[in-house]
Amino acid sequence: MAKLVFGMNVSLDGYVDHEAFAPDAALFHHWIEHVRGLSGSVYGRRMYEVMRYWDEDDPSWSAELCEFATAWRRLPKWVVSRSLTSVGPNAALVAGDIVATIRALKAERTGEISVSGPELAQRLSDLLLIDEYRLYFHPRALGRGKPFFAGPSPPLRLLACDRIGADVIRLSYVPA
């Protein structure tokens, strides 16, 4: 059975913003290895549209950026959206019963399936479908943006604390 994991870069004051956190080499390598190890990823529409950046090669990319793009492209993706009518390569649109879809994915797969997007994560958290939360804290306060928890956070128990790269602390929690 697969484990559903929600993890994102987050500011000290609890906000996520993909444009606010430039990862150092160690953190970027961590994300490459993380994506390589996933058995799939579930996206909300907005986060999927941000990540579609990796679908097209850019000749200016470094070797590391190409590595991430390759890992992301091979990853099976499920996109939860009521407004999209199609999705890109290696992706499936989830427009119907999200609970049944997520439960089936967890039952059919092994390893980790990532959840991408705070609003989708909140929806799945409210349904008690998320097995682990990983907050990658950066030493910055943004004072604005989308909060990591889009609603009340569930009761959580600390599982692990890791330093990644020079400045990032990852806190891993499971539902209590």
C-alpha positions, 0 to 999 in steps of 0.5 A: 500500500502506498503512503500519501505524503504532502511536502513543500518548501515553506517560510518561517511564517508558514507560507508556500511560494514557489518563487520565493525559495531558490534551493541551494545545490544540496536541497535541489539534489534532495528534490531530484532524488525525492522525485526519482523515488516517488511512485506518483504524484497527485496535483491540484490544478494550479500547482500542476500548471506551475510544474508543467514548466518541466515538460519542455526542454530549455537549452539554457538548463544546467545538468541538474535542471535536466535531471529534475525535468527527466525525473518529473517527466517519467513520474505518473501524475494525477491532476485533480481539476474541475476546469481542465479538459486535458493534461500533459504527458504521463498525467491523468485527469481526475475530475470525478470521485477524488476519494475513490481515486486516491484510495485506489491509488494507495491500494494499487501502488507501493512507495510514496505518492506526493500531494502537491498544492496546499488546497488539494492537501487540505481537502485530502487531509480533511478526508484523513487520506494524508499519511505524512506531512513534510515541511521544508522550512526556509529561514525567511518570513514572507508575510503573505501568500498561500499557507502550507495548511489551507485550513485547520491542521490536523493533530500531528506527531513529530516523526523526524527533523532533518537538516537539508543543505545549508539553511533548510530544516525538514520537519516530518509529521504523521497524523496523531 
